[in-house]
């Protein structure tokens, strides 16, 4: 591999690492905002949905225009339903905040 190839590969790797770091920071920011909302609005978990996944087989059309059979797997993260003092229920990914009532 040439020096140019190594530089391009390293550049792509650095970009991917940067994207992962930014995504982690964004998720942490969302968690902090949701925890602040939970604390301010006296929210409590009232229902929990476990993670789910399903696989199906069906026809697909490839980039070459040919019809083929393929599998698709769909995964849904576990969710919690929060009931807040404003009477509204919010469904969030499990683990986004701590229910202070359960901690006591």
Order of alpha helices (4+ residues) and beta strands (2+ residues): alpha-beta-beta-beta-beta-beta-alpha
